[in-house]
Every structure is written in C-alpha cells, then in structure tokens.
C-alpha cells in the first residue's frame, strides 16, 4: 500500500474546457489591419495619413493627420480635412498647384484604404460622424462647379467655332454671289444663298468701286484688298 508524501502538493483539478457564450461577439478576424480604431476602438481598422492644405497668399501650410481608424471615423477625418483644403487651399501662388495633389492624394490614398475596410463593430467609444460626401459639401460645389463649367465650355466653344467657321456666311465671297444679311446694317452677318431664292437680298459686285446704294463688305467677306471685285454688295 502506497501512502502520499506528507509534503507533496495535491494535483489541481483538470481545467474545464471553455466554450464561448452564444451571445458573445465574434473574435476579431485577421484582416491584416491594426487592432482597433484610436477614436472609437472598433475593429477592423487601418493606419492612414490624411492631409489638409492652406494657402495664405505668399506662405502656405500643410496639416498632416496620421492615425489608426475604422471605416466610419476615418471617412469623417478624410472628408473634413479634404473639404477644408478645397475651401482654403487655393489662396496662394504655389498653393494653387499644391492643392490638387493634396486632394487627389487623400482620395487615392486614405479614402481608398478606408473603403476597403468592412463595416466596423465593437466600438467602445462614440464614433465620429462622416457627414456628407466631399463632392456634396459647399466647398466642393463652390470651387469645383466653376472649374467643371470652364472645362465643359472650352470644348463647346471649339465645336461651335468649327461649325460656324465652316458655315456659308464665314467664307470669302466671290463676285456674282447672292447673300442675305441676318442683322441690320451696318452690322454684317452674311449668309450665302441661291440667287433664285426669295431669301436673296444682295449681290456681290464685280465693279472696282462701290456705288452710293452699295454696301462695303467687312474684311472677312472680301477677296483680296478692298476696292477689288467682291468688296461691295448691292441690293437686288
């Protein structure tokens, strides 16, 4: 018969197997991101860098915010700093060229990284409110809308110029052509028409000089120097 040693320590009872409670939140998944948002503590979160630029005529200032944010808090920081840049970033010679790079850097850097995150969970502190999207805020509308209008107006004016440049009234007239003036003299907006048309009002003269009832053509309608054939029109 074996007796226990008087100084021997009793073996502890076996540790029961732990099972998660059915209502417990799921363990954090391995997304490869930082452990939690520095603002609200939610997961998952990622480290991003957001910048804001301010132009002050001659000098300028760039504010950098580096931190670990969840999707909600990170978008709030990105939208606020980018909106501030759109409002105050243009007022300087060098700032005018720096501001687009700051805005695009935020969009393709921090914003893209935050949008890759799933919806956060497990917040232990209040979250930041993202608010409206950058393009729906007043600074973007005040700054980007005129730029967009100018960008659209330039090709539109080019197309209109090409179309009007190829029209009948913009080409040089020859002696014997019939025209119609779309405005009142002495203004001239001539359009070449068929001489048998009821719209024909004037005929281009082939004389070397203009009569008292004739009208001298502007330079864009003449052939060669003034006084040569085609420099006047006479009423039909």
Secondary structure, DSSP 8 states (H G I E B T S, - for coil): -----TT--------------TTS-------SSBSS-TTT--BSBEEEEEEEEEEEBTEEEEEEEEEEE-HHHHHHHHHHHHHHHHHHSSSBTTHHHHHHHHHHHHIIIIIHHHHTS---B---S------S-GGGSHHHHHHHHHHHHHHHHHHHHHHHHHHHHTSGGGS---TT-EEEESS-TTS--EEEE-TTSTT--EEE--SSS--TT-EE--GGG-SSSTTSTTSEEEE-
